[in-house]
Amino acid sequence: MPREFELRKETSLDASPDEVWDAIATGPGISSWFMGPHQVEPGVGGRITLDIGDFSEASTITAWDPPHRLAYRGDPAPDGTFHAMEYLVEGRDGGSTVLRFVHSGVLGDDWGEEYEDQTSHGWDMYLHTLGEYLRHFRGRPGTYVYAHWFDVPEGRDAWALLTGALGLSGPAAVGDRVRLTPEGLAPIEGVVDYARPDQQAFLGVRGSEGMYRFFGGAGHVAVGHHLFGEGVDAKSESESWRAWLGRVFAS
């Protein structure tokens, strides 16, 4: 039977409440740290939409109190399942902000407890990316680049294949300076700002012109980068990264 769920997160951000609001409540802001591209129609009753390739998602804003509170609820599926998000923004002395986040809703029969666990880890990574965006790229609109590969050969270590193809000889730790060398793509130099090398694996590298995110687990891998250089073509970049994933995993 469908069941309710709720995830709660809290993070401190090196930015003012107004700057945090711009990052969570505008299309360019959301697309610069979360999945993108997003579009936002401000105000209660407004719509928040996301379109990535063949995937699209729409929500209705249920609370709009800038820069303090934002809430929205996704359109329900035919079986009554839905997702809802709420952000509470609280300014602190010294210009910092505490952000409290709630992801709740109703899950269908085909989603078990592993969904909540994986989603919780995902939000840890995305909220960290929000903090990195506000600290290093604040006010610069980012271009979201996404590609995935689901056909990982059975019995092979997808994460080891991925990181090896990036030129890493072993596990990376936060703070390590690295040079990624994906074949056929430009090298990436930066610092590891996020690392989780377990079953739901993540690797984040922050360079001078972007935040590069790599994901792996359960037979699939993906990249989801936020690039801040001039003239980035999201479609072309996404196709190049998908072709790279194909070269790594198709053999």
Secondary structure, 3 states (H helix, E strand, C coil): CCEEEEEEEEEEECCCHHHHHHHHHCHHHHHCCCCCCEEECCCCCCEEEEEECCEEEEEEEEEEECCCEEEEEECCCCCCCEEEEEEEEEECHHHCEEEEEEEEEEECCCCCHHHHHHHHHHHHHHHHHHHHHHHHCCCCCCEEEEEEECCCCCCCCHHHHHHHHCCCCCCCCCCCEEEECCCCCCCEEEEEEEEECCCCEEEEEEECCEEEEEEEECCEEEEEEEECCCCCCHHHHHHHHHHHHHHHHCC
